[in-house]
């Protein structure tokens, strides 16, 4: 089963950039399709592969901050080729 996941890591502290940068770099190194925009990062692929990656990397990211939020949305389909129709 293919999924699309949107993630937003929001550290609630000063000096937050290193945690976000390291999280995105780890996702990029996974070999999965990873797309970024200024507000979130999307990961696309097989459910088991994506969730295995996120299980590990979300924990690392949250351990790297004193306080923070991690928003996650999961869609059951690969939306990596989405293009607006307007």
PyMOL Python script that loads the backbone (N, CA, C, O; Angstrom):
from pymol import cmd

cmd.read_pdbstr("""\
ATOM      1  N   UNK A   1       0.843  -1.172   0.000  1.00  0.00           N
ATOM      2  CA  UNK A   1       0.000   0.000   0.000  1.00  0.00           C
ATOM      3  C   UNK A   1       0.890   1.238   0.000  1.00  0.00           C
ATOM      4  O   UNK A   1       1.819   1.352   0.800  1.00  0.00           O
ATOM      5  N   UNK A   2       0.596   2.148  -0.896  1.00  0.00           N
ATOM      6  CA  UNK A   2       1.338   3.404  -0.997  1.00  0.00           C
ATOM      7  C   UNK A   2       0.694   4.468  -0.115  1.00  0.00           C
ATOM      8  O   UNK A   2      -0.529   4.549   0.002  1.00  0.00           O
ATOM      9  N   UNK A   3       1.560   5.291   0.509  1.00  0.00           N
ATOM     10  CA  UNK A   3       1.057   6.394   1.324  1.00  0.00           C
ATOM     11  C   UNK A   3       1.836   7.674   1.035  1.00  0.00           C
ATOM     12  O   UNK A   3       2.941   7.653   0.494  1.00  0.00           O
ATOM     13  N   UNK A   4       1.220   8.773   1.413  1.00  0.00           N
ATOM     14  CA  UNK A   4       1.835  10.093   1.367  1.00  0.00           C
ATOM     15  C   UNK A   4       1.741  10.648   2.775  1.00  0.00           C
ATOM     16  O   UNK A   4       0.679  10.605   3.396  1.00  0.00           O
ATOM     17  N   UNK A   5       2.854  11.170   3.282  1.00  0.00           N
ATOM     18  CA  UNK A   5       2.888  11.686   4.647  1.00  0.00           C
ATOM     19  C   UNK A   5       3.403  13.113   4.625  1.00  0.00           C
ATOM     20  O   UNK A   5       4.427  13.403   4.006  1.00  0.00           O
ATOM     21  N   UNK A   6       2.694  13.999   5.299  1.00  0.00           N
ATOM     22  CA  UNK A   6       3.143  15.377   5.445  1.00  0.00           C
ATOM     23  C   UNK A   6       3.553  15.583   6.900  1.00  0.00           C
ATOM     24  O   UNK A   6       2.803  15.257   7.821  1.00  0.00           O
ATOM     25  N   UNK A   7       4.760  16.132   7.094  1.00  0.00           N
ATOM     26  CA  UNK A   7       5.319  16.326   8.429  1.00  0.00           C
ATOM     27  C   UNK A   7       5.689  17.783   8.643  1.00  0.00           C
ATOM     28  O   UNK A   7       6.216  18.440   7.746  1.00  0.00           O
ATOM     29  N   UNK A   8       5.411  18.277   9.834  1.00  0.00           N
ATOM     30  CA  UNK A   8       5.870  19.602  10.237  1.00  0.00           C
ATOM     31  C   UNK A   8       6.427  19.486  11.642  1.00  0.00           C
ATOM     32  O   UNK A   8       5.692  19.209  12.590  1.00  0.00           O
ATOM     33  N   UNK A   9       7.734  19.698  11.773  1.00  0.00           N
ATOM     34  CA  UNK A   9       8.403  19.683  13.068  1.00  0.00           C
ATOM     35  C   UNK A   9       8.494  21.120  13.558  1.00  0.00           C
ATOM     36  O   UNK A   9       9.032  21.982  12.863  1.00  0.00           O
ATOM     37  N   UNK A  10       7.971  21.383  14.746  1.00  0.00           N
ATOM     38  CA  UNK A  10       7.966  22.729  15.306  1.00  0.00           C
ATOM     39  C   UNK A  10       8.579  22.701  16.704  1.00  0.00           C
ATOM     40  O   UNK A  10       7.866  22.496  17.686  1.00  0.00           O
ATOM     41  N   UNK A  11       9.892  22.906  16.805  1.00  0.00           N
ATOM     42  CA  UNK A  11      10.498  23.007  18.135  1.00  0.00           C
ATOM     43  C   UNK A  11      10.012  24.269  18.837  1.00  0.00           C
ATOM     44  O   UNK A  11       9.920  25.328  18.217  1.00  0.00           O
ATOM     45  N   UNK A  12       9.705  24.163  20.106  1.00  0.00           N
ATOM     46  CA  UNK A  12       9.232  25.307  20.887  1.00  0.00           C
ATOM     47  C   UNK A  12      10.384  25.810  21.754  1.00  0.00           C
ATOM     48  O   UNK A  12      10.339  25.737  22.982  1.00  0.00           O
ATOM     49  N   UNK A  13      11.411  26.320  21.085  1.00  0.00           N
ATOM     50  CA  UNK A  13      12.612  26.773  21.775  1.00  0.00           C
ATOM     51  C   UNK A  13      13.434  27.639  20.832  1.00  0.00           C
ATOM     52  O   UNK A  13      13.206  27.650  19.623  1.00  0.00           O
ATOM     53  N   UNK A  14      14.386  28.359  21.395  1.00  0.00           N
ATOM     54  CA  UNK A  14      15.349  29.082  20.578  1.00  0.00           C
ATOM     55  C   UNK A  14      16.300  28.065  19.960  1.00  0.00           C
ATOM     56  O   UNK A  14      16.336  26.912  20.390  1.00  0.00           O
ATOM     57  N   UNK A  15      17.057  28.470  18.975  1.00  0.00           N
ATOM     58  CA  UNK A  15      18.036  27.602  18.315  1.00  0.00           C
ATOM     59  C   UNK A  15      17.365  26.316  17.803  1.00  0.00           C
ATOM     60  O   UNK A  15      17.820  25.208  18.087  1.00  0.00           O
ATOM     61  N   UNK A  16      16.290  26.488  17.055  1.00  0.00           N
ATOM     62  CA  UNK A  16      15.486  25.359  16.580  1.00  0.00           C
ATOM     63  C   UNK A  16      15.946  24.804  15.235  1.00  0.00           C
ATOM     64  O   UNK A  16      15.623  23.666  14.897  1.00  0.00           O
ATOM     65  N   UNK A  17      16.700  25.597  14.457  1.00  0.00           N
ATOM     66  CA  UNK A  17      17.038  25.180  13.089  1.00  0.00           C
ATOM     67  C   UNK A  17      17.818  23.873  12.996  1.00  0.00           C
ATOM     68  O   UNK A  17      17.502  23.060  12.126  1.00  0.00           O
ATOM     69  N   UNK A  18      18.826  23.621  13.845  1.00  0.00           N
ATOM     70  CA  UNK A  18      19.565  22.360  13.704  1.00  0.00           C
ATOM     71  C   UNK A  18      18.674  21.113  13.782  1.00  0.00           C
ATOM     72  O   UNK A  18      18.881  20.160  13.031  1.00  0.00           O
ATOM     73  N   UNK A  19      17.704  21.114  14.669  1.00  0.00           N
ATOM     74  CA  UNK A  19      16.818  19.946  14.802  1.00  0.00           C
ATOM     75  C   UNK A  19      16.020  19.720  13.527  1.00  0.00           C
ATOM     76  O   UNK A  19      15.864  18.581  13.087  1.00  0.00           O
ATOM     77  N   UNK A  20      15.516  20.793  12.929  1.00  0.00           N
ATOM     78  CA  UNK A  20      14.734  20.672  11.700  1.00  0.00           C
ATOM     79  C   UNK A  20      15.619  20.228  10.545  1.00  0.00           C
ATOM     80  O   UNK A  20      15.242  19.341   9.779  1.00  0.00           O
ATOM     81  N   UNK A  21      16.788  20.835  10.415  1.00  0.00           N
ATOM     82  CA  UNK A  21      17.716  20.485   9.330  1.00  0.00           C
ATOM     83  C   UNK A  21      18.135  19.028   9.422  1.00  0.00           C
ATOM     84  O   UNK A  21      18.142  18.323   8.413  1.00  0.00           O
ATOM     85  N   UNK A  22      18.483  18.567  10.614  1.00  0.00           N
ATOM     86  CA  UNK A  22      18.902  17.168  10.776  1.00  0.00           C
ATOM     87  C   UNK A  22      17.768  16.194  10.468  1.00  0.00           C
ATOM     88  O   UNK A  22      18.001  15.131   9.893  1.00  0.00           O
ATOM     89  N   UNK A  23      16.551  16.551  10.845  1.00  0.00           N
ATOM     90  CA  UNK A  23      15.390  15.707  10.560  1.00  0.00           C
ATOM     91  C   UNK A  23      15.184  15.573   9.050  1.00  0.00           C
ATOM     92  O   UNK A  23      14.994  14.469   8.541  1.00  0.00           O
ATOM     93  N   UNK A  24      15.221  16.695   8.342  1.00  0.00           N
ATOM     94  CA  UNK A  24      15.024  16.668   6.890  1.00  0.00           C
ATOM     95  C   UNK A  24      16.158  15.907   6.203  1.00  0.00           C
ATOM     96  O   UNK A  24      15.902  15.130   5.283  1.00  0.00           O
ATOM     97  N   UNK A  25      17.400  16.116   6.630  1.00  0.00           N
ATOM     98  CA  UNK A  25      18.528  15.398   6.031  1.00  0.00           C
ATOM     99  C   UNK A  25      18.378  13.890   6.205  1.00  0.00           C
ATOM    100  O   UNK A  25      18.664  13.131   5.278  1.00  0.00           O
ATOM    101  N   UNK A  26      17.937  13.450   7.368  1.00  0.00           N
ATOM    102  CA  UNK A  26      17.744  12.013   7.607  1.00  0.00           C
ATOM    103  C   UNK A  26      16.654  11.457   6.693  1.00  0.00           C
ATOM    104  O   UNK A  26      16.787  10.347   6.178  1.00  0.00           O
ATOM    105  N   UNK A  27      15.586  12.212   6.488  1.00  0.00           N
ATOM    106  CA  UNK A  27      14.523  11.762   5.582  1.00  0.00           C
ATOM    107  C   UNK A  27      15.043  11.680   4.152  1.00  0.00           C
ATOM    108  O   UNK A  27      14.740  10.727   3.434  1.00  0.00           O
ATOM    109  N   UNK A  28      15.821  12.669   3.736  1.00  0.00           N
ATOM    110  CA  UNK A  28      16.386  12.664   2.376  1.00  0.00           C
ATOM    111  C   UNK A  28      17.273  11.452   2.123  1.00  0.00           C
ATOM    112  O   UNK A  28      17.275  10.905   1.020  1.00  0.00           O
ATOM    113  N   UNK A  29      18.023  11.029   3.129  1.00  0.00           N
ATOM    114  CA  UNK A  29      18.966   9.909   2.979  1.00  0.00           C
ATOM    115  C   UNK A  29      18.281   8.554   2.910  1.00  0.00           C
ATOM    116  O   UNK A  29      18.945   7.540   2.695  1.00  0.00           O
ATOM    117  N   UNK A  30      16.969   8.519   3.088  1.00  0.00           N
ATOM    118  CA  UNK A  30      16.241   7.248   3.164  1.00  0.00           C
ATOM    119  C   UNK A  30      16.103   6.538   1.823  1.00  0.00           C
ATOM    120  O   UNK A  30      15.901   5.324   1.786  1.00  0.00           O
ATOM    121  N   UNK A  31      16.209   7.278   0.720  1.00  0.00           N
ATOM    122  CA  UNK A  31      15.958   6.686  -0.588  1.00  0.00           C
ATOM    123  C   UNK A  31      14.503   6.767  -1.003  1.00  0.00           C
ATOM    124  O   UNK A  31      14.167   6.433  -2.139  1.00  0.00           O
ATOM    125  N   UNK A  32      13.629   7.204  -0.103  1.00  0.00           N
ATOM    126  CA  UNK A  32      12.225   7.402  -0.438  1.00  0.00           C
ATOM    127  C   UNK A  32      12.067   8.757  -1.128  1.00  0.00           C
ATOM    128  O   UNK A  32      12.975   9.588  -1.093  1.00  0.00           O
ATOM    129  N   UNK A  33      10.929   8.968  -1.744  1.00  0.00           N
ATOM    130  CA  UNK A  33      10.652  10.260  -2.360  1.00  0.00           C
ATOM    131  C   UNK A  33      10.329  11.254  -1.254  1.00  0.00           C
ATOM    132  O   UNK A  33       9.388  11.059  -0.486  1.00  0.00           O
ATOM    133  N   UNK A  34      11.121  12.325  -1.180  1.00  0.00           N
ATOM    134  CA  UNK A  34      10.949  13.360  -0.159  1.00  0.00           C
ATOM    135  C   UNK A  34      10.879  14.705  -0.873  1.00  0.00           C
ATOM    136  O   UNK A  34      11.786  15.065  -1.623  1.00  0.00           O
ATOM    137  N   UNK A  35       9.803  15.442  -0.637  1.00  0.00           N
ATOM    138  CA  UNK A  35       9.633  16.779  -1.196  1.00  0.00           C
ATOM    139  C   UNK A  35       9.476  17.762  -0.042  1.00  0.00           C
ATOM    140  O   UNK A  35       8.901  17.433   0.995  1.00  0.00           O
ATOM    141  N   UNK A  36       9.989  18.960  -0.234  1.00  0.00           N
ATOM    142  CA  UNK A  36       9.940  19.959   0.826  1.00  0.00           C
ATOM    143  C   UNK A  36       9.348  21.258   0.313  1.00  0.00           C
ATOM    144  O   UNK A  36       9.434  21.582  -0.871  1.00  0.00           O
ATOM    145  N   UNK A  37       8.747  21.991   1.236  1.00  0.00           N
ATOM    146  CA  UNK A  37       8.339  23.370   0.979  1.00  0.00           C
ATOM    147  C   UNK A  37       8.610  24.137   2.269  1.00  0.00           C
ATOM    148  O   UNK A  37       9.013  23.525   3.258  1.00  0.00           O
ATOM    149  N   UNK A  38       8.410  25.427   2.297  1.00  0.00           N
ATOM    150  CA  UNK A  38       8.741  26.191   3.496  1.00  0.00           C
ATOM    151  C   UNK A  38       7.956  25.805   4.757  1.00  0.00           C
ATOM    152  O   UNK A  38       8.390  26.113   5.866  1.00  0.00           O
ATOM    153  N   UNK A  39       6.822  25.145   4.602  1.00  0.00           N
ATOM    154  CA  UNK A  39       5.983  24.836   5.751  1.00  0.00           C
ATOM    155  C   UNK A  39       5.996  23.381   6.191  1.00  0.00           C
ATOM    156  O   UNK A  39       5.651  23.079   7.333  1.00  0.00           O
ATOM    157  N   UNK A  40       6.391  22.470   5.299  1.00  0.00           N
ATOM    158  CA  UNK A  40       6.341  21.058   5.657  1.00  0.00           C
ATOM    159  C   UNK A  40       7.242  20.234   4.749  1.00  0.00           C
ATOM    160  O   UNK A  40       7.793  20.724   3.763  1.00  0.00           O
ATOM    161  N   UNK A  41       7.370  18.971   5.115  1.00  0.00           N
ATOM    162  CA  UNK A  41       8.124  18.002   4.321  1.00  0.00           C
ATOM    163  C   UNK A  41       7.192  16.832   4.047  1.00  0.00           C
ATOM    164  O   UNK A  41       6.472  16.387   4.941  1.00  0.00           O
ATOM    165  N   UNK A  42       7.200  16.333   2.817  1.00  0.00           N
ATOM    166  CA  UNK A  42       6.366  15.200   2.453  1.00  0.00           C
ATOM    167  C   UNK A  42       7.249  13.996   2.129  1.00  0.00           C
ATOM    168  O   UNK A  42       8.304  14.125   1.509  1.00  0.00           O
ATOM    169  N   UNK A  43       6.791  12.829   2.563  1.00  0.00           N
ATOM    170  CA  UNK A  43       7.478  11.569   2.290  1.00  0.00           C
ATOM    171  C   UNK A  43       6.471  10.649   1.613  1.00  0.00           C
ATOM    172  O   UNK A  43       5.326  10.532   2.051  1.00  0.00           O
ATOM    173  N   UNK A  44       6.912   9.995   0.533  1.00  0.00           N
ATOM    174  CA  UNK A  44       6.028   9.134  -0.265  1.00  0.00           C
ATOM    175  C   UNK A  44       6.653   7.762  -0.415  1.00  0.00           C
ATOM    176  O   UNK A  44       7.868   7.645  -0.581  1.00  0.00           O
ATOM    177  N   UNK A  45       5.836   6.722  -0.358  1.00  0.00           N
ATOM    178  CA  UNK A  45       6.347   5.387  -0.603  1.00  0.00           C
ATOM    179  C   UNK A  45       5.443   4.321  -0.036  1.00  0.00           C
ATOM    180  O   UNK A  45       4.284   4.564   0.300  1.00  0.00           O
ATOM    181  N   UNK A  46       6.012   3.123   0.059  1.00  0.00           N
ATOM    182  CA  UNK A  46       5.306   1.978   0.608  1.00  0.00           C
ATOM    183  C   UNK A  46       5.071   2.189   2.107  1.00  0.00           C
ATOM    184  O   UNK A  46       5.958   2.664   2.816  1.00  0.00           O
ATOM    185  N   UNK A  47       3.903   1.843   2.576  1.00  0.00           N
ATOM    186  CA  UNK A  47       3.522   2.070   3.977  1.00  0.00           C
ATOM    187  C   UNK A  47       4.578   1.566   4.951  1.00  0.00           C
ATOM    188  O   UNK A  47       5.014   2.306   5.832  1.00  0.00           O
ATOM    189  N   UNK A  48       4.991   0.318   4.799  1.00  0.00           N
ATOM    190  CA  UNK A  48       5.934  -0.261   5.754  1.00  0.00           C
ATOM    191  C   UNK A  48       7.273   0.472   5.749  1.00  0.00           C
ATOM    192  O   UNK A  48       7.847   0.712   6.812  1.00  0.00           O
ATOM    193  N   UNK A  49       7.775   0.828   4.577  1.00  0.00           N
ATOM    194  CA  UNK A  49       9.055   1.524   4.486  1.00  0.00           C
ATOM    195  C   UNK A  49       8.974   2.929   5.079  1.00  0.00           C
ATOM    196  O   UNK A  49       9.874   3.355   5.802  1.00  0.00           O
ATOM    197  N   UNK A  50       7.896   3.643   4.771  1.00  0.00           N
ATOM    198  CA  UNK A  50       7.736   5.002   5.287  1.00  0.00           C
ATOM    199  C   UNK A  50       7.583   4.972   6.807  1.00  0.00           C
ATOM    200  O   UNK A  50       8.232   5.746   7.511  1.00  0.00           O
ATOM    201  N   UNK A  51       6.737   4.094   7.311  1.00  0.00           N
ATOM    202  CA  UNK A  51       6.500   4.054   8.748  1.00  0.00           C
ATOM    203  C   UNK A  51       7.730   3.577   9.514  1.00  0.00           C
ATOM    204  O   UNK A  51       7.971   4.040  10.629  1.00  0.00           O
ATOM    205  N   UNK A  52       8.507   2.670   8.949  1.00  0.00           N
ATOM    206  CA  UNK A  52       9.755   2.245   9.593  1.00  0.00           C
ATOM    207  C   UNK A  52      10.705   3.436   9.715  1.00  0.00           C
ATOM    208  O   UNK A  52      11.304   3.654  10.768  1.00  0.00           O
ATOM    209  N   UNK A  53      10.838   4.198   8.639  1.00  0.00           N
ATOM    210  CA  UNK A  53      11.687   5.392   8.655  1.00  0.00           C
ATOM    211  C   UNK A  53      11.172   6.397   9.679  1.00  0.00           C
ATOM    212  O   UNK A  53      11.945   6.893  10.498  1.00  0.00           O
ATOM    213  N   UNK A  54       9.889   6.700   9.645  1.00  0.00           N
ATOM    214  CA  UNK A  54       9.336   7.713  10.544  1.00  0.00           C
ATOM    215  C   UNK A  54       9.410   7.282  11.998  1.00  0.00           C
ATOM    216  O   UNK A  54       9.644   8.116  12.874  1.00  0.00           O
ATOM    217  N   UNK A  55       9.219   6.018  12.271  1.00  0.00           N
ATOM    218  CA  UNK A  55       9.315   5.520  13.641  1.00  0.00           C
ATOM    219  C   UNK A  55      10.674   5.869  14.236  1.00  0.00           C
ATOM    220  O   UNK A  55      10.765   6.298  15.386  1.00  0.00           O
ATOM    221  N   UNK A  56      11.705   5.685  13.460  1.00  0.00           N
ATOM    222  CA  UNK A  56      13.064   5.976  13.925  1.00  0.00           C
ATOM    223  C   UNK A  56      13.337   7.479  13.957  1.00  0.00           C
ATOM    224  O   UNK A  56      13.756   8.015  14.983  1.00  0.00           O
ATOM    225  N   UNK A  57      13.104   8.150  12.846  1.00  0.00           N
ATOM    226  CA  UNK A  57      13.527   9.547  12.705  1.00  0.00           C
ATOM    227  C   UNK A  57      12.667  10.533  13.502  1.00  0.00           C
ATOM    228  O   UNK A  57      13.168  11.575  13.924  1.00  0.00           O
ATOM    229  N   UNK A  58      11.403  10.227  13.713  1.00  0.00           N
ATOM    230  CA  UNK A  58      10.590  11.104  14.555  1.00  0.00           C
ATOM    231  C   UNK A  58      11.089  11.060  15.992  1.00  0.00           C
ATOM    232  O   UNK A  58      11.124  12.089  16.667  1.00  0.00           O
ATOM    233  N   UNK A  59      11.469   9.896  16.458  1.00  0.00           N
ATOM    234  CA  UNK A  59      11.998   9.773  17.817  1.00  0.00           C
ATOM    235  C   UNK A  59      13.300  10.551  17.955  1.00  0.00           C
ATOM    236  O   UNK A  59      13.487  11.279  18.930  1.00  0.00           O
ATOM    237  N   UNK A  60      14.201  10.405  16.987  1.00  0.00           N
ATOM    238  CA  UNK A  60      15.469  11.140  17.012  1.00  0.00           C
ATOM    239  C   UNK A  60      15.207  12.645  17.023  1.00  0.00           C
ATOM    240  O   UNK A  60      15.835  13.380  17.784  1.00  0.00           O
ATOM    241  N   UNK A  61      14.278  13.104  16.176  1.00  0.00           N
ATOM    242  CA  UNK A  61      13.970  14.531  16.079  1.00  0.00           C
ATOM    243  C   UNK A  61      13.389  15.068  17.385  1.00  0.00           C
ATOM    244  O   UNK A  61      13.762  16.155  17.827  1.00  0.00           O
ATOM    245  N   UNK A  62      12.494  14.327  17.994  1.00  0.00           N
ATOM    246  CA  UNK A  62      11.897  14.789  19.244  1.00  0.00           C
ATOM    247  C   UNK A  62      12.893  14.750  20.397  1.00  0.00           C
ATOM    248  O   UNK A  62      12.834  15.591  21.294  1.00  0.00           O
ATOM    249  N   UNK A  63      13.794  13.793  20.382  1.00  0.00           N
ATOM    250  CA  UNK A  63      14.834  13.743  21.413  1.00  0.00           C
ATOM    251  C   UNK A  63      15.826  14.897  21.273  1.00  0.00           C
ATOM    252  O   UNK A  63      16.499  15.250  22.241  1.00  0.00           O
ATOM    253  N   UNK A  64      15.923  15.484  20.086  1.00  0.00           N
ATOM    254  CA  UNK A  64      16.881  16.558  19.823  1.00  0.00           C
ATOM    255  C   UNK A  64      16.381  17.931  20.288  1.00  0.00           C
ATOM    256  O   UNK A  64      17.137  18.902  20.271  1.00  0.00           O
ATOM    257  N   UNK A  65      15.124  18.014  20.699  1.00  0.00           N
ATOM    258  CA  UNK A  65      14.575  19.294  21.151  1.00  0.00           C
ATOM    259  C   UNK A  65      14.109  19.169  22.593  1.00  0.00           C
ATOM    260  O   UNK A  65      13.752  18.090  23.068  1.00  0.00           O
ATOM    261  N   UNK A  66      14.124  20.311  23.271  1.00  0.00           N
ATOM    262  CA  UNK A  66      13.653  20.319  24.653  1.00  0.00           C
ATOM    263  C   UNK A  66      12.133  20.181  24.700  1.00  0.00           C
ATOM    264  O   UNK A  66      11.584  19.412  25.489  1.00  0.00           O
ATOM    265  N   UNK A  67      11.470  20.950  23.831  1.00  0.00           N
ATOM    266  CA  UNK A  67      10.016  20.899  23.690  1.00  0.00           C
ATOM    267  C   UNK A  67       9.693  21.084  22.220  1.00  0.00           C
ATOM    268  O   UNK A  67      10.363  21.844  21.520  1.00  0.00           O
ATOM    269  N   UNK A  68       8.680  20.399  21.758  1.00  0.00           N
ATOM    270  CA  UNK A  68       8.337  20.566  20.358  1.00  0.00           C
ATOM    271  C   UNK A  68       7.068  19.843  19.973  1.00  0.00           C
ATOM    272  O   UNK A  68       6.548  19.003  20.707  1.00  0.00           O
ATOM    273  N   UNK A  69       6.586  20.200  18.789  1.00  0.00           N
ATOM    274  CA  UNK A  69       5.404  19.571  18.202  1.00  0.00           C
ATOM    275  C   UNK A  69       5.804  18.907  16.904  1.00  0.00           C
ATOM    276  O   UNK A  69       6.675  19.402  16.188  1.00  0.00           O
ATOM    277  N   UNK A  70       5.182  17.805  16.601  1.00  0.00           N
ATOM    278  CA  UNK A  70       5.392  17.138  15.326  1.00  0.00           C
ATOM    279  C   UNK A  70       4.013  16.814  14.763  1.00  0.00           C
ATOM    280  O   UNK A  70       3.306  15.936  15.259  1.00  0.00           O
ATOM    281  N   UNK A  71       3.652  17.546  13.715  1.00  0.00           N
ATOM    282  CA  UNK A  71       2.368  17.333  13.052  1.00  0.00           C
ATOM    283  C   UNK A  71       2.572  16.325  11.941  1.00  0.00           C
ATOM    284  O   UNK A  71       3.561  16.385  11.210  1.00  0.00           O
ATOM    285  N   UNK A  72       1.628  15.393  11.813  1.00  0.00           N
ATOM    286  CA  UNK A  72       1.736  14.386  10.769  1.00  0.00           C
ATOM    287  C   UNK A  72       0.356  14.134  10.157  1.00  0.00           C
ATOM    288  O   UNK A  72      -0.641  13.986  10.864  1.00  0.00           O
ATOM    289  N   UNK A  73       0.329  14.090   8.829  1.00  0.00           N
ATOM    290  CA  UNK A  73      -0.886  13.741   8.090  1.00  0.00           C
ATOM    291  C   UNK A  73      -0.526  12.579   7.178  1.00  0.00           C
ATOM    292  O   UNK A  73       0.536  12.577   6.555  1.00  0.00           O
ATOM    293  N   UNK A  74      -1.400  11.603   7.102  1.00  0.00           N
ATOM    294  CA  UNK A  74      -1.167  10.429   6.261  1.00  0.00           C
ATOM    295  C   UNK A  74      -2.331  10.268   5.298  1.00  0.00           C
ATOM    296  O   UNK A  74      -3.495  10.284   5.700  1.00  0.00           O
ATOM    297  N   UNK A  75      -2.005  10.113   4.025  1.00  0.00           N
ATOM    298  CA  UNK A  75      -3.007   9.886   2.985  1.00  0.00           C
ATOM    299  C   UNK A  75      -2.737   8.519   2.375  1.00  0.00           C
ATOM    300  O   UNK A  75      -1.589   8.190   2.078  1.00  0.00           O
ATOM    301  N   UNK A  76      -3.761   7.735   2.187  1.00  0.00           N
ATOM    302  CA  UNK A  76      -3.606   6.414   1.577  1.00  0.00           C
ATOM    303  C   UNK A  76      -3.596   6.550   0.062  1.00  0.00           C
ATOM    304  O   UNK A  76      -4.614   6.345  -0.598  1.00  0.00           O
ATOM    305  N   UNK A  77      -2.455   6.891  -0.472  1.00  0.00           N
ATOM    306  CA  UNK A  77      -2.179   6.935  -1.905  1.00  0.00           C
ATOM    307  C   UNK A  77      -0.868   7.687  -2.085  1.00  0.00           C
ATOM    308  O   UNK A  77      -0.446   8.439  -1.206  1.00  0.00           O
ATOM    309  N   UNK A  78      -0.240   7.483  -3.211  1.00  0.00           N
ATOM    310  CA  UNK A  78       0.999   8.200  -3.524  1.00  0.00           C
ATOM    311  C   UNK A  78       0.600   9.467  -4.260  1.00  0.00           C
ATOM    312  O   UNK A  78       0.169   9.405  -5.411  1.00  0.00           O
ATOM    313  N   UNK A  79       0.738  10.610  -3.612  1.00  0.00           N
ATOM    314  CA  UNK A  79       0.344  11.898  -4.176  1.00  0.00           C
ATOM    315  C   UNK A  79       1.562  12.696  -4.641  1.00  0.00           C
ATOM    316  O   UNK A  79       1.464  13.907  -4.838  1.00  0.00           O
ATOM    317  N   UNK A  80       2.705  12.037  -4.818  1.00  0.00           N
ATOM    318  CA  UNK A  80       3.946  12.747  -5.172  1.00  0.00           C
ATOM    319  C   UNK A  80       3.888  13.420  -6.530  1.00  0.00           C
ATOM    320  O   UNK A  80       4.661  14.341  -6.795  1.00  0.00           O
ATOM    321  N   UNK A  81       2.988  12.978  -7.392  1.00  0.00           N
ATOM    322  CA  UNK A  81       2.889  13.590  -8.715  1.00  0.00           C
ATOM    323  C   UNK A  81       1.728  14.589  -8.813  1.00  0.00           C
ATOM    324  O   UNK A  81       1.329  14.968  -9.914  1.00  0.00           O
ATOM    325  N   UNK A  82       1.189  15.014  -7.670  1.00  0.00           N
ATOM    326  CA  UNK A  82       0.073  15.953  -7.657  1.00  0.00           C
ATOM    327  C   UNK A  82       0.449  17.270  -8.325  1.00  0.00           C
ATOM    328  O   UNK A  82       1.521  17.823  -8.079  1.00  0.00           O
ATOM    329  N   UNK A  83      -0.430  17.753  -9.156  1.00  0.00           N
ATOM    330  CA  UNK A  83      -0.293  19.075  -9.773  1.00  0.00           C
ATOM    331  C   UNK A  83      -1.662  19.735  -9.729  1.00  0.00           C
ATOM    332  O   UNK A  83      -2.662  19.096 -10.056  1.00  0.00           O
ATOM    333  N   UNK A  84      -1.726  21.000  -9.331  1.00  0.00           N
ATOM    334  CA  UNK A  84      -3.018  21.686  -9.294  1.00  0.00           C
ATOM    335  C   UNK A  84      -3.647  21.732 -10.697  1.00  0.00           C
ATOM    336  O   UNK A  84      -2.933  21.805 -11.697  1.00  0.00           O
ATOM    337  N   UNK A  85      -4.946  21.691 -10.763  1.00  0.00           N
ATOM    338  CA  UNK A  85      -5.670  21.716 -12.025  1.00  0.00           C
ATOM    339  C   UNK A  85      -6.304  23.082 -12.301  1.00  0.00           C
ATOM    340  O   UNK A  85      -7.332  23.172 -12.972  1.00  0.00           O
ATOM    341  N   UNK A  86      -5.693  24.124 -11.788  1.00  0.00           N
ATOM    342  CA  UNK A  86      -6.220  25.487 -12.008  1.00  0.00           C
ATOM    343  C   UNK A  86      -5.096  26.440 -12.303  1.00  0.00           C
ATOM    344  O   UNK A  86      -5.334  27.629 -12.516  1.00  0.00           O
TER     345      UNK A  86
END
""", "prot")
cmd.dss("prot")
cmd.show_as("cartoon", "prot")
cmd.util.cbc("prot")
cmd.orient("prot")
